[in-house]
């Protein structure tokens, strides 16, 4: 399979969850993913965890990028993971979190099933490479 075909098969949902109104980072990553050849769906602002789960399941994404800057990651991300498990979509979804997350919380999120946490200033190429190497096949 060529790199182009591989990129084409990556379907990402970039999601903003909760009351966090800062979406610049989500727009930047969505554009970078699109430019890398990924298929990208952007959720828009102020989504409840169950709305993110519904979108991920209905759009049959294999990558879910959750952008969160509000500090509520320790409440909202577990709800999304639980919802994905309810729909039997957890095992074949690569879950990424982007935003300001304290180091202690990063480990907790990873224990719950988040593949990686990307903080502010992470090079785009690093995130794109991580997705290319880890996105489950659909």
Backbone as JSON, one array per atom type, in Angstrom:
{
  "sequence": "XXXXXXXXXXXXXXXXXXXXXXXXXXXXXXXXXXXXXXXXXXXXXXXXXXXXXXXXXXXXXXXXXXXXXXXXXXXXXXXXXXXXXXXXXXXXXXXXXXXXXXXXXXXXXXXXXXXXXXXXXXXXXXXXXXXXXXXXXX",
  "N": [[0.85, -1.17, 0.0], [0.58, 2.2, -0.87], [1.88, 5.33, 0.49], [0.02, 7.33, 0.05], [-2.42, 5.91, -0.25], [-2.54, 4.82, 2.27], [-2.81, 7.13, 3.88], [-5.26, 8.02, 2.94], [-7.0, 6.2, 4.04], [-7.22, 6.96, 6.64], [-9.41, 8.22, 8.91], [-10.51, 10.92, 10.63], [-11.9, 12.37, 13.57], [-11.98, 15.51, 14.81], [-12.47, 16.88, 17.83], [-14.19, 19.14, 19.95], [-14.88, 19.36, 23.29], [-17.19, 19.92, 25.95], [-17.39, 23.09, 27.71], [-15.36, 24.62, 26.79], [-14.17, 27.24, 24.91], [-12.09, 27.76, 23.21], [-10.84, 27.3, 20.14], [-8.79, 27.42, 18.33], [-6.46, 25.78, 18.21], [-7.65, 23.31, 17.59], [-8.64, 23.84, 15.04], [-6.21, 24.29, 13.7], [-4.95, 21.75, 13.9], [-6.84, 20.17, 12.58], [-6.67, 21.2, 9.99], [-3.97, 20.6, 9.42], [-4.04, 17.8, 9.53], [-5.77, 17.32, 7.41], [-4.24, 18.37, 5.3], [-2.24, 16.51, 5.36], [-3.41, 14.44, 4.15], [-5.37, 13.04, 5.45], [-8.78, 12.13, 6.12], [-10.98, 14.42, 7.44], [-13.18, 15.31, 10.04], [-14.74, 17.91, 11.7], [-15.94, 18.75, 14.87], [-17.0, 21.16, 15.81], [-17.79, 23.66, 18.33], [-18.44, 23.22, 21.91], [-19.5, 20.57, 22.59], [-21.25, 17.85, 24.08], [-20.02, 14.96, 25.88], [-21.42, 12.61, 25.0], [-22.35, 13.43, 22.51], [-20.01, 13.62, 21.06], [-19.24, 10.94, 21.07], [-21.39, 9.82, 19.61], [-20.98, 11.07, 17.11], [-18.44, 10.04, 16.44], [-18.99, 7.31, 16.2], [-21.07, 7.25, 14.25], [-19.77, 8.42, 12.07], [-17.84, 6.6, 11.63], [-15.08, 6.75, 12.41], [-11.53, 6.23, 12.67], [-9.73, 7.54, 14.17], [-9.83, 9.62, 16.94], [-9.53, 12.81, 17.89], [-9.32, 14.71, 20.67], [-9.73, 17.92, 21.64], [-8.92, 19.93, 24.28], [-8.94, 22.51, 26.57], [-9.93, 23.43, 28.89], [-9.45, 22.28, 31.33], [-11.1, 20.31, 32.22], [-10.59, 17.76, 31.41], [-10.2, 15.45, 32.91], [-12.72, 14.69, 33.67], [-14.36, 14.74, 31.38], [-13.09, 13.26, 29.26], [-12.97, 10.52, 30.23], [-15.75, 9.98, 30.13], [-16.26, 10.04, 27.39], [-14.69, 7.87, 26.57], [-15.98, 5.77, 27.95], [-18.44, 5.88, 26.62], [-17.69, 5.17, 24.0], [-16.93, 2.55, 24.49], [-19.42, 1.45, 25.16], [-20.63, 1.41, 22.67], [-19.1, -0.41, 21.44], [-16.89, 0.57, 20.11], [-14.5, 1.34, 21.03], [-12.14, -0.24, 20.92], [-11.21, -0.09, 18.28], [-10.56, 2.54, 17.81], [-8.31, 5.14, 17.7], [-7.41, 7.16, 20.26], [-6.7, 10.45, 20.87], [-5.5, 13.18, 22.81], [-5.41, 16.65, 22.91], [-3.99, 19.61, 24.18], [-3.79, 21.57, 27.21], [-2.58, 19.68, 29.62], [-1.86, 18.51, 32.78], [1.13, 16.72, 33.8], [0.7, 14.54, 35.62], [-1.97, 13.95, 35.13], [-1.84, 13.15, 32.48], [-0.78, 10.55, 32.55], [-2.87, 9.21, 33.88], [-4.92, 9.49, 31.97], [-3.83, 8.0, 29.87], [-3.82, 5.48, 31.05], [-6.53, 5.01, 31.01], [-6.97, 4.62, 28.35], [-6.3, 6.48, 26.41], [-4.29, 7.13, 23.66], [-2.19, 8.96, 23.24], [-1.07, 12.11, 24.56], [-0.95, 15.34, 23.48], [0.72, 18.28, 23.97], [0.62, 21.94, 24.02], [2.48, 23.43, 21.4], [3.55, 21.13, 20.33], [5.17, 19.72, 17.57], [3.55, 19.67, 14.4], [4.17, 17.66, 12.56], [5.03, 15.6, 14.17], [2.67, 14.78, 15.45], [1.15, 13.99, 13.23], [2.75, 11.91, 12.23], [2.55, 10.14, 14.38], [-0.16, 9.42, 14.2], [-0.18, 8.21, 11.65], [1.4, 5.97, 12.2], [-0.04, 4.62, 14.15], [-2.82, 4.52, 13.77], [-5.74, 2.55, 13.76], [-6.63, 0.02, 11.37], [-9.38, 0.34, 9.1]],
  "CA": [[0.0, 0.0, 0.0], [1.39, 3.42, -0.93], [1.63, 6.28, 1.57], [-1.23, 8.03, -0.26], [-3.54, 5.03, 0.09], [-2.55, 4.7, 3.72], [-3.37, 8.37, 4.41], [-6.67, 8.11, 2.57], [-7.82, 5.35, 4.88], [-7.29, 7.51, 7.99], [-10.6, 9.06, 9.06], [-10.33, 11.55, 11.95], [-12.83, 13.35, 14.13], [-11.35, 16.47, 15.72], [-13.63, 17.2, 18.66], [-14.14, 20.06, 21.09], [-15.85, 18.85, 24.25], [-17.43, 20.78, 27.11], [-17.65, 24.52, 27.53], [-14.13, 25.23, 26.3], [-14.45, 28.0, 23.7], [-10.86, 28.03, 22.46], [-10.78, 26.26, 19.11], [-7.73, 27.68, 17.36], [-5.64, 24.57, 18.1], [-8.43, 22.28, 16.9], [-8.63, 24.21, 13.61], [-4.86, 24.09, 13.18], [-4.69, 20.31, 13.75], [-7.74, 19.67, 11.54], [-6.09, 21.6, 8.7], [-2.73, 19.83, 9.24], [-4.44, 16.42, 9.21], [-6.32, 17.35, 6.04], [-3.11, 18.57, 4.39], [-1.47, 15.26, 5.37], [-4.16, 13.46, 3.37], [-6.38, 12.36, 6.25], [-10.16, 12.6, 6.01], [-11.18, 15.09, 8.73], [-14.48, 15.84, 10.43], [-14.57, 18.78, 12.86], [-17.21, 18.73, 15.62], [-17.49, 22.46, 16.26], [-17.6, 23.92, 19.77], [-19.42, 22.97, 22.98], [-20.17, 19.27, 22.47], [-21.3, 16.96, 25.24], [-19.31, 13.72, 25.58], [-22.22, 11.66, 24.21], [-22.42, 13.93, 21.13], [-18.73, 13.22, 20.45], [-19.33, 9.49, 20.86], [-22.33, 9.6, 18.49], [-20.32, 11.49, 15.86], [-17.35, 9.1, 16.15], [-19.6, 6.05, 15.78], [-21.8, 7.45, 13.0], [-18.83, 8.74, 10.99], [-16.93, 5.44, 11.53], [-13.7, 7.24, 12.42], [-10.56, 5.38, 13.36], [-8.95, 8.42, 15.03], [-10.61, 10.66, 17.62], [-8.67, 13.8, 18.53], [-10.11, 15.53, 21.58], [-9.03, 19.15, 21.99], [-9.51, 20.43, 25.51], [-8.1, 23.46, 27.29], [-10.69, 23.93, 30.03], [-9.07, 21.61, 32.58], [-12.11, 19.3, 32.55], [-10.23, 16.52, 30.71], [-10.31, 14.31, 33.81], [-14.13, 14.32, 33.76], [-14.99, 14.57, 30.07], [-12.47, 12.2, 28.46], [-13.48, 9.2, 30.63], [-17.13, 9.81, 29.65], [-16.17, 9.7, 25.97], [-14.16, 6.5, 26.49], [-17.07, 4.88, 28.36], [-19.42, 5.86, 25.53], [-17.14, 4.37, 22.89], [-17.0, 1.15, 24.92], [-20.83, 1.06, 25.06], [-20.94, 1.17, 21.25], [-18.1, -1.36, 20.95], [-16.05, 1.31, 19.16], [-13.28, 1.75, 21.73], [-11.0, -1.04, 20.51], [-10.68, 0.26, 16.96], [-10.46, 4.0, 17.7], [-7.12, 5.74, 18.3], [-7.86, 8.35, 20.98], [-5.65, 11.42, 21.15], [-5.95, 14.38, 23.52], [-4.54, 17.79, 22.71], [-4.31, 20.74, 25.04], [-2.99, 21.75, 28.42], [-2.89, 18.59, 30.54], [-0.74, 18.28, 33.69], [1.8, 15.43, 33.63], [0.04, 13.5, 36.41], [-3.21, 13.6, 34.45], [-1.5, 12.45, 31.23], [-0.66, 9.12, 32.86], [-4.22, 8.7, 34.16], [-5.64, 9.4, 30.7], [-3.26, 6.87, 29.13], [-4.31, 4.26, 31.69], [-7.92, 4.84, 30.59], [-7.01, 4.21, 26.95], [-5.84, 7.53, 25.49], [-3.02, 6.68, 23.08], [-1.15, 9.97, 23.45], [-1.5, 13.47, 24.9], [-0.08, 16.31, 22.81], [0.59, 19.59, 24.58], [0.86, 23.1, 23.16], [3.81, 23.51, 20.82], [3.97, 19.87, 19.71], [5.26, 19.88, 16.11], [2.48, 19.01, 13.65], [4.68, 16.45, 11.92], [5.08, 14.57, 15.21], [1.31, 14.29, 15.63], [0.77, 13.3, 11.99], [3.5, 10.65, 12.2], [1.96, 9.26, 15.4], [-1.41, 8.91, 13.63], [0.16, 7.27, 10.56], [1.97, 4.75, 12.75], [-0.88, 3.97, 15.16], [-4.27, 4.47, 13.46], [-6.23, 1.21, 13.43], [-7.19, -0.16, 10.02], [-10.85, 0.27, 9.06]],
  "C": [[0.9, 1.24, 0.0], [1.04, 4.34, 0.24], [0.32, 7.03, 1.33], [-2.44, 7.18, 0.12], [-3.67, 4.9, 1.6], [-3.18, 5.93, 4.35], [-4.86, 8.46, 4.12], [-7.54, 7.29, 3.51], [-7.93, 5.86, 6.32], [-8.44, 8.52, 8.05], [-10.61, 9.59, 10.49], [-11.52, 12.43, 12.31], [-12.03, 14.22, 15.09], [-12.5, 17.09, 16.51], [-13.3, 18.19, 19.77], [-15.25, 19.62, 22.04], [-15.99, 19.82, 25.41], [-17.6, 22.24, 26.73], [-16.45, 25.31, 27.03], [-14.41, 25.95, 24.97], [-13.24, 28.29, 22.85], [-10.67, 26.94, 21.41], [-9.68, 26.48, 18.08], [-6.87, 26.44, 17.13], [-6.35, 23.47, 17.34], [-8.47, 22.57, 15.39], [-7.27, 23.95, 12.98], [-4.59, 22.6, 12.94], [-5.59, 19.71, 12.67], [-7.17, 19.99, 10.15], [-4.82, 20.8, 8.41], [-3.05, 18.39, 8.87], [-4.97, 16.35, 7.78], [-5.19, 17.47, 5.03], [-2.23, 17.32, 4.31], [-2.2, 14.15, 4.62], [-5.19, 12.69, 4.17], [-7.76, 12.94, 5.93], [-10.52, 13.17, 7.38], [-12.62, 15.58, 8.87], [-14.22, 16.69, 11.67], [-15.92, 18.94, 13.55], [-17.81, 20.1, 15.86], [-17.36, 22.54, 17.77], [-18.73, 23.35, 20.63], [-20.2, 21.66, 22.81], [-20.15, 18.53, 23.8], [-20.55, 15.68, 24.88], [-20.12, 12.74, 24.72], [-22.39, 12.12, 22.77], [-21.14, 13.55, 20.37], [-18.75, 11.73, 20.13], [-20.23, 9.18, 19.66], [-21.66, 9.94, 17.16], [-19.23, 10.49, 15.47], [-17.91, 7.79, 15.6], [-20.27, 6.21, 14.41], [-20.87, 7.71, 11.82], [-17.79, 7.63, 10.79], [-15.47, 5.89, 11.46], [-12.79, 6.21, 13.07], [-9.6, 6.2, 14.21], [-9.89, 9.48, 15.61], [-9.63, 11.56, 18.35], [-9.53, 14.72, 19.36], [-9.26, 16.73, 21.99], [-9.7, 19.74, 23.22], [-8.51, 21.31, 26.26], [-8.73, 23.9, 28.6], [-10.26, 23.34, 31.37], [-10.04, 20.52, 32.99], [-11.82, 17.95, 31.88], [-10.43, 15.29, 31.59], [-11.75, 13.86, 34.03], [-14.69, 13.94, 32.4], [-14.4, 13.42, 29.26], [-12.92, 10.81, 28.91], [-14.92, 8.95, 30.16], [-17.15, 9.43, 28.18], [-15.7, 8.25, 25.81], [-15.25, 5.49, 26.87], [-18.13, 4.76, 27.26], [-18.95, 5.04, 24.35], [-17.2, 2.89, 23.23], [-18.43, 0.63, 24.79], [-21.2, 0.7, 23.62], [-19.95, 0.19, 20.61], [-17.19, -0.72, 19.91], [-14.72, 1.71, 19.78], [-12.05, 1.05, 21.17], [-10.4, -0.64, 19.17], [-10.68, 1.77, 16.72], [-9.19, 4.46, 18.44], [-7.55, 7.06, 18.94], [-6.66, 9.21, 21.34], [-6.27, 12.58, 21.92], [-4.92, 15.46, 23.25], [-4.96, 18.92, 23.62], [-3.39, 20.79, 26.23], [-3.44, 20.7, 29.43], [-1.68, 18.39, 31.46], [-0.17, 16.87, 33.54], [1.12, 14.3, 34.39], [-1.23, 13.02, 35.72], [-2.96, 12.86, 33.14], [-1.44, 10.94, 31.47], [-2.02, 8.5, 33.14], [-5.01, 8.52, 32.87], [-5.14, 8.21, 29.87], [-3.72, 5.54, 29.73], [-5.76, 3.96, 31.29], [-8.03, 4.41, 29.13], [-6.69, 5.29, 25.94], [-4.46, 7.11, 24.98], [-1.89, 7.66, 23.35], [-1.8, 11.3, 23.79], [-0.47, 14.43, 24.3], [-0.33, 17.69, 23.41], [0.82, 20.71, 23.58], [2.31, 23.09, 22.65], [4.33, 22.2, 20.23], [4.06, 20.09, 18.2], [4.17, 19.06, 15.39], [2.95, 17.67, 13.08], [4.75, 15.29, 12.92], [3.7, 13.93, 15.41], [0.86, 13.48, 14.41], [1.46, 11.95, 11.91], [2.93, 9.65, 13.2], [0.68, 8.63, 14.86], [-1.1, 7.88, 12.54], [0.63, 5.92, 11.11], [0.99, 3.96, 13.63], [-2.36, 3.86, 14.84], [-4.67, 3.04, 13.11], [-6.77, 1.16, 12.0], [-8.71, -0.21, 10.12], [-11.27, -0.79, 8.07]]
}
